[in-house]
Every structure is written in structure tokens, then in C-alpha cells.
Amino acid sequence: IVLESVNFDIFLFWLKNF
């Protein structure tokens, strides 16, 4: 399952937006 990896990418994306 790559769900955790995708979730981590979303987290990094959120940090960049913030």
C-alpha cells in the first residue's frame, strides 16, 4: 500500500503552502 507515502507527500505539500 502506498497510501502512507501519498499522505506524507500531501503533508509536505501542506507545509510548503503554509
C-alpha positions as CSV (number, residue, x, y, z in Angstrom):
1,I,0.0,0.0,0.0
2,V,1.4,3.4,-1.0
3,L,-1.3,5.3,0.9
4,E,1.1,6.3,3.7
5,S,3.6,7.6,1.1
6,V,0.9,9.7,-0.6
7,N,-0.3,11.0,2.8
8,F,3.3,12.1,3.6
9,D,3.5,13.9,0.2
10,I,0.3,15.7,1.0
11,F,1.7,16.7,4.4
12,L,4.9,18.1,2.7
13,F,2.7,19.9,0.2
14,W,0.7,21.5,3.0
15,L,3.9,22.6,4.7
16,K,5.0,24.3,1.5
17,N,1.7,26.1,1.1
18,F,1.8,27.3,4.7
